[in-house]
């Protein structure tokens, strides 16, 4: 027998060089934060876009769905700013474009359109839904102006509230400049 002892096996893997571990931990924290932000955004956006889409169906305004598409553009802008997958931008993407959600939906729509062109059930359902929406929009046309006016007033109130909030955050208001209560005679 030999008296030479073997070195103990390492329980933990060798430590990465330099700041790789801290970069990894930062990436995990940033990714999780972005997931939370994106989920909060989606939590608000889902009911909001459904409500606006319904509002657009009932109260016609400009192009069909103009308010809905504006809101979707704002959502895309927020998603672009969150940029959830930025930590892997440097890696090559292996995306099969034939199996994206958009590609699958396009194929399904193609099937429905072919059925519609044959004059099948899809055509009669589409025509009935179109007639219902057209009738609903014609009935609500007078109220559409009032709804648009109310929406404008609400947006103006939100702008004013945001401006007031911003000015309070700047802390430039001096106590003597604050609005004093009006004296009654």
N, C-alpha and C positions, 0 to 999 in steps of 0.2 A: 504494500500500500504506500501511497505517496502522501507526504505530509504537506503538500502544497494545497492551500485553500483556494477555492474558486471565489472570485469577487461576487458579492450579492447581486442578484438581478435587480434592475431598476424597476421600481413600482410605478413611477411616473415617467411619462415620455420626456425626452430632452426639451428644455425650454426653447421657444423660438428666439431667434436672434433679435436684438434691439427692441424696437417698440411694436413689433408685429402683434403681440398679445394685446397691447393697449389699443392698437388700431382696430383689431377684431372686436374687442369689447365696446369700443366707441361705435363701430358699425352696427353691432347688435342693438345697442341703446337707441341709436338714430333710427334704425329700421323699425323698432317697436314703437317709438314715438310717432313715426310717420304712419304706421298702421293704425294707431289710435286716432290720429288726426283724420286720416282718410275714412275710418269707420264713423267718426262723428259727422264728417261731411256727408257721407252716404245716409246716415240716420236722419239727417235733416233733409237731404235732397230727395229722397224717395217720396215721402208724402207731399213735399212741396211741388215737385214736378208733376205728380199725379193731380194735385189740386189745380195747378195752373193749366194743365192739359184739359181738364174738365171745364175750367173757366173759359178756355179758348174754344172748346166745342160749343159751349152754350152762348157765349158773347163774342161774336165774330169781330175781329179787329185787324185790319190790314190783311196781310197774307194769312192763309190758314195756319194756325199754330205759331204765329209770330212771337207771342210772349213765351211760349214753351221753349222754342228754339233759342231765344235770347237767354233764358235761364240755363239751358243745357250748355250754351257757350260759356256762361259764367262758371258752371261746374267744371268744364274742361280746363278753364283757366286756373281754378283752384287746384285741380288734380296736377296740372303742369307745375304749379308752384310747390306742391307737396313732393312731387317727383319721387315716389315711393321706392323705386328700384335703382336709384342713382348709385348706390354702393356697388352695383355690379355692372355699371355702364361699360367698364373696360373689358368685360368678358364677351366672348362671341355668343350670339343668341342662336339657339337651335329651334327655330319656329317653323312648323309646317303650316304654311298659310292656307292649306286646303281644309284645315280643321280648326280654324278660329271660330268664335261664336258668330261673327259676321258671315263667314263663308258658309257655315251650316245653315244659318237663317236664309241666306241668299238661295241656297238649293231648295229649302222648304218653300220659300216664296215662289220659286220657279214652278214647283209642282202645283201650287194653288193657282198661279196665273194660267198655267196650261188648262187646268180644270175650268177656270173661269171662261177662258176663250172657247172652250167646248160648249159653253152655255149650261154647265152643270149646276149643282147645288150652290157652289161657291158664288156663282154669278147672281143667283136670286137673293142670297143672303146679303151680298155686298150692295146690291141695288136697294134692298129694303133698309139697310143701315144708312146708306147715303140719303135716301128720302127722309128718314127720321131726323137726321142731323140738319138737313136743309130746312125742314119745317121748323125745328127748334130754333135755328138761327134766325129765321124770318120772324118768328114770334118775339124773340128777344132783342131784335134790332133797335127798337126805341129805348130799351133799358141799357143797351150797350154803351151809349154815350154817357149815361149817368154812372155806369160801372167804371168806365175809363176815367171820368172826372174824379170819382172817389179814389181810384187807384193812384191818380196823380197827386191828390191831396195827401194820401197816406205816405207816398214816397217823399213829398216835400217835408212832411212832419218828421219822417225818419232822417232826412238830410239835416234838418235843423237840430234834431236831438243829437245826431252824431257830431255836428259842429260844436254844439254846446259842450258835449262830453270832451271833445278834443281841446277846447279852450280851457276847460277846468284842469285838464291834465298838464297843461303847459305851466300852470301856477303863476301866471303873470298878473293875475287879478289882485289888486291891492284892496284892503278892506274899505278904504274911503271911496273906492270906485264902484263897489258893489251897489246893486240897486237898493235904494232905500224905500221903505214902505211909504206909500202916498198918504199925505196927511189929509184928513177930512175936516171940513169946516163946520 
